Amino acid sequence: MNPLVRPPRLAPGARVAVVAPSGPVPEERVQAGLDVLRGWDLDPVVMPHVLSRHGGLGYLAGSDAERAADLQRAWCDPSVAAVLCARGGYGAQRMVDLLDWEAMRAAGPKVFAGFSDITHLHQAFAARLGLVTLYGPVAAGIDFIKSARAQDHLRATLFAPETVRTIATTGTPLVPGRAHGVTLGGYLGGLAADLGTPFAPAGARGGLLMIEDVTEQPYRIDRLLTQLLRSGWLDGVAGIGLGSWERCGPYEEVRAVLADRLGGLGVPVLQEMGFGHCEGALTIPFGVRAELDADAGTLTLAEPALR
């Protein structure tokens, strides 16, 4: 795997657009997230359908066409330096094929951030735009609004990325060792769901795979990992970083599944890295060459995530 193009970092006063490509967002949470962004001396603008709901499918923030239009309009606006997702949920894979990728490529590189269901867009941005993206807290997420750690790490990544080239975690080795590769990943269910689609990478060969999930019982985590194994998608992966597994059952049961399904790959695996669906979630860049040290609990980027 080759590293991707790094977008420019943000500067004070930068205009950032907030979009909702997946699920609906409560207005009070949006406003709280905007307050945080304004406190960083950013100029946030909320796209028209962030507070919308799909008429028949209440788990979507507006129709597929509306959500796609918001994202494309924000990305193609030359005054916008970054596009931040308001939340995950479900729905990004429904609208990703409606985007005009040629127009978005012509708009040039800029920052894109979000996590969970936004995995489908991270993969599409890598495949169609060749762009580094940030798998980090969403602007209206309760774990972002109420967590100084999550805010501080995302802010440092956006404004001073050289200060967070080494992402130190409290993780421990599931399989010891060091590995080098280009980061990729997202939430496990989304990676499995994207298999066979135009935006899914051919596989994780040579990469450092960062995965996590939420509300998946251990047997379902087993099923998703087994699907990735049987498809050959994990063949040649260089190393694996594991984030949070919130509400997935007792961690000792989850850990047993992860060890059973991933331990046989013969690559370093670092567990409990503290990204994803958890309080104080760290921001992990995708598309950057890095070293994963399972024994030290670190992910060290070869260069800052943003230039």
Order of alpha helices (4+ residues) and beta strands (2+ residues): beta-alpha-beta-alpha-beta-alpha-alpha-beta-alpha-beta-alpha-alpha-beta-beta-beta-alpha-beta-alpha-beta-alpha-beta-beta-beta-beta
